[in-house]
Amino acid sequence: MAPGTDYYAALQIPPTASQQQIRDAYKKAALRTHPDRVPSDSPERPERTRKFQLINDAYYTLSDPSRRRDYDAARRTHGFGSGASTASTAFDSDEDIPDPGASVPGGFPWSSFGFSSKAKSKEEEQKFESEQFGDVFEEMLREEGMAENGGTPTGLFWSMVGGLSGGAMGFIVANFPGMLAGAVAGNRLGAVRDAKGKSVYSVFQELPQSDKARLLSQLAQKVFSHAVGS
């Protein structure tokens, strides 16, 4: 197996990072690299997809204490100390995320720890990545008041979605007839409830691509501004 990438460097955190720091770094990295931030036919999409797969593998490995212990033990065995990662905690651009094909000193296949090395098919890997991001995505929306504890979209979420475009409004009207509460004004929706019980991430996945990109961008601005202000 070809050498992989240092997962701490992938998430731009030091090896001494706490579990909360790992989770926070994943939120920022996932929003930075998510393929839906660009159009489906964008030439950037394949590279974004590779980076998104990388940071999902990193989070899968480091977010679980047992997997992280095994990974850290392998790092020490192959000559990496506690200060081995030169990663910064700053996220200024997509280019800060290492190339998934880049090698690290020692030639150890770090990527063998990630979920992608265990997936039986590309479809299984993509399903896992979507579910993993979906969990954190809903957590971010709950923090912003756009999702309830059960993952149900709140009126604030629907108000934002309704303001994205007429296409988003058309999706809501077509899929939830008679379930609107509040007024529609200039493509903005008031309080809207999903009576079918879909999670906020399920609704997000069914939005038009352009609306998903804008929603991710708006959420990224909120997350990054919180990081800077904290």
Sequence and secondary structure as in RCSB ss.txt:
>XXXX:A:sequence
MAPGTDYYAALQIPPTASQQQIRDAYKKAALRTHPDRVPSDSPERPERTRKFQLINDAYYTLSDPSRRRDYDAAR
RTHGFGSGASTASTAFDSDEDIPDPGASVPGGFPWSSFGFSSKAKSKEEEQKFESEQFGDVFEEMLREEGMAENG
GTPTGLFWSMVGGLSGGAMGFIVANFPGMLAGAVAGNRLGAVRDAKGKSVYSVFQELPQSDKARLLSQLAQKVFS
HAVGS
>XXXX:A:secstr
      HHHHTT  TT  HHHHHHHHHHHHHHH GGGS TT TTHHHHHHHHHHHHHHHHHHSSHHHHHHHHHHH
HHTT  TT     S    GGGS  TT   TT   GGGGSGGGT SSHHHHHHHHHHHHHHHHHHHHHHTTSB TT
S B HHHHHHHHHH HHHHHHHHHHSTT B S EETTEE SB  TT   HHHHHHHS HHHHHHHHHHHHHHHHH
HHHH 
